[in-house]
Amino acid sequence: TDDSNLTLNADLLAGIYSGAISRWNDAAILALNPLLAGVLPSQPINVMVRTDANSDTRLFTRTLSKMVDRTQIPSYDPQWNDVDFVAWPVPDSRTLPSDYNHTTDTLVQNLYSIGYSHYSLILLARKLNIAAGTAIARIVNSAGNAVTPDVSNVFAAINNTVVQRYDPHLADVSSNRAEEEETDNNLLSLYGDLSAAAGISSYPFSTFMYYNLRRDTHDSTCFIFAKELEWIAWTLSWRSG
């Protein structure tokens, strides 16, 4: 289907990945997508899983654990909470490659499949014309609205999350962050959990990364700083260059 047509929520995703929902025209999926009755096929859902420990699975499980209604989806194990690997109990599941750059390719090669990946890599695959036949589902967020993973909705998640500055030298033992490695007397880290963020347009599967840049490498012309920014841009778009 088109990106804007299919809508999924935490219960459906948890049901699919725990094996409770196995076909695309399952009644639970059609209940959330009544306009797709007769469109969604009576085909098994080919669940694509990661068999390596990775940050995508950690974000996926962290978000689902916050949002899933276990009275509706008892098959979703409470132990699958904020973990980077799950042996999903799905019969005949297929393996997604640990190489992010071939995730979309694998989805294309497996009809009626579902998987999760970096949004930027999906967009890049489309730019390179290797994503034919794939679609991005809308996801129901904490406010009950179906949203897409676009920039504005990720920013909404950021704006509805308290992102804190952490000083390891003033660590509160109760924060469970005292084990952070202390490498610099002035080390400050940003941390915050954007998953399942509040807000009417927040995308639930949101996270962030950041770069630490040395301030004392900036000369009067900002040449080194400019080169650092070029490098950051390259790390985010190297495959298209």
Solvent accessible surface area in square Angstrom, and as a share of the most:
residue,aa,sasa,rsa
1,T,77,0.45
2,D,96,0.50
3,D,45,0.23
4,S,70,0.45
5,N,65,0.34
6,L,20,0.10
7,T,8,0.05
8,L,4,0.02
9,N,37,0.19
10,A,7,0.06
11,D,33,0.17
12,L,6,0.03
13,L,10,0.05
14,A,0,0.00
15,G,0,0.00
16,I,1,0.00
17,Y,2,0.01
18,S,9,0.06
19,G,31,0.30
20,A,61,0.47
21,I,11,0.06
22,S,68,0.44
23,R,108,0.39
24,W,21,0.07
25,N,52,0.27
26,D,43,0.22
27,A,80,0.62
28,A,44,0.34
29,I,0,0.00
30,L,45,0.23
31,A,83,0.65
32,L,60,0.30
33,N,8,0.04
34,P,91,0.57
35,L,169,0.84
36,L,14,0.07
37,A,62,0.48
38,G,85,0.81
39,V,90,0.52
40,L,15,0.07
41,P,43,0.27
42,S,69,0.44
43,Q,68,0.30
44,P,66,0.41
45,I,12,0.06
46,N,28,0.14
47,V,3,0.02
48,M,1,0.00
49,V,14,0.08
50,R,9,0.03
51,T,87,0.50
52,D,43,0.22
53,A,67,0.52
54,N,14,0.07
55,S,74,0.48
56,D,16,0.09
57,T,2,0.01
58,R,84,0.31
59,L,28,0.14
60,F,10,0.04
61,T,0,0.00
62,R,57,0.21
63,T,0,0.00
64,L,0,0.00
65,S,18,0.12
66,K,107,0.45
67,M,47,0.21
68,V,14,0.08
69,D,59,0.31
70,R,81,0.30
71,T,116,0.68
72,Q,120,0.53
73,I,18,0.09
74,P,108,0.68
75,S,47,0.30
76,Y,0,0.00
77,D,48,0.25
78,P,89,0.56
79,Q,147,0.65
80,W,37,0.13
81,N,82,0.42
82,D,53,0.27
83,V,45,0.26
84,D,46,0.24
85,F,96,0.40
86,V,7,0.04
87,A,79,0.61
88,W,18,0.06
89,P,71,0.45
90,V,20,0.12
91,P,108,0.68
92,D,129,0.67
93,S,40,0.26
94,R,101,0.37
95,T,75,0.44
96,L,2,0.01
97,P,38,0.24
98,S,70,0.45
99,D,62,0.32
100,Y,66,0.25
101,N,32,0.16
102,H,86,0.38
103,T,2,0.01
104,T,7,0.04
105,D,31,0.16
106,T,23,0.13
107,L,28,0.14
108,V,55,0.31
109,Q,139,0.62
110,N,26,0.13
111,L,129,0.64
112,Y,92,0.35
113,S,25,0.16
114,I,20,0.10
115,G,26,0.25
116,Y,29,0.11
117,S,27,0.17
118,H,73,0.33
119,Y,72,0.28
120,S,70,0.45
121,L,35,0.18
122,I,28,0.14
123,L,81,0.40
124,L,25,0.12
125,A,2,0.02
126,R,79,0.29
127,K,142,0.60
128,L,68,0.34
129,N,133,0.68
130,I,56,0.28
131,A,8,0.06
132,A,81,0.63
133,G,88,0.84
134,T,35,0.20
135,A,48,0.37
136,I,24,0.12
137,A,19,0.14
138,R,78,0.28
139,I,14,0.07
140,V,26,0.15
141,N,4,0.02
142,S,63,0.41
143,A,53,0.41
144,G,53,0.51
145,N,60,0.31
146,A,38,0.29
147,V,13,0.07
148,T,42,0.24
149,P,10,0.06
150,D,51,0.27
151,V,105,0.60
152,S,76,0.49
153,N,18,0.09
154,V,43,0.25
155,F,114,0.47
156,A,16,0.12
157,A,0,0.00
158,I,58,0.30
159,N,119,0.61
160,N,73,0.38
161,T,27,0.16
162,V,116,0.67
163,V,55,0.32
164,Q,86,0.38
165,R,159,0.58
166,Y,16,0.06
167,D,44,0.23
168,P,7,0.05
169,H,81,0.36
170,L,146,0.72
171,A,33,0.26
172,D,86,0.45
173,V,121,0.70
174,S,89,0.57
175,S,48,0.31
176,N,118,0.61
177,R,57,0.21
178,A,55,0.42
179,E,134,0.60
180,E,63,0.28
181,E,132,0.59
182,E,96,0.43
183,T,94,0.55
184,D,74,0.38
185,N,131,0.67
186,N,120,0.62
187,L,42,0.21
188,L,73,0.36
189,S,19,0.13
190,L,65,0.32
191,Y,62,0.24
192,G,28,0.27
193,D,59,0.31
194,L,3,0.01
195,S,4,0.02
196,A,18,0.14
197,A,7,0.06
198,A,63,0.49
199,G,22,0.21
200,I,135,0.69
201,S,42,0.27
202,S,0,0.00
203,Y,25,0.09
204,P,0,0.00
205,F,37,0.15
206,S,3,0.02
207,T,79,0.46
208,F,65,0.27
209,M,129,0.58
210,Y,90,0.34
211,Y,71,0.27
212,N,111,0.57
213,L,64,0.32
214,R,156,0.57
215,R,208,0.76
216,D,106,0.55
217,T,38,0.22
218,H,66,0.30
219,D,63,0.32
220,S,116,0.75
221,T,105,0.61
222,C,64,0.38
223,F,118,0.49
224,I,75,0.38
225,F,64,0.27
226,A,46,0.36
227,K,94,0.40
228,E,38,0.17
229,L,84,0.42
230,E,100,0.45
231,W,135,0.47
232,I,25,0.13
233,A,58,0.45
234,W,151,0.53
235,T,39,0.23
236,L,111,0.55
237,S,52,0.34
238,W,121,0.43
239,R,71,0.26
240,S,43,0.28
241,G,103,1.00
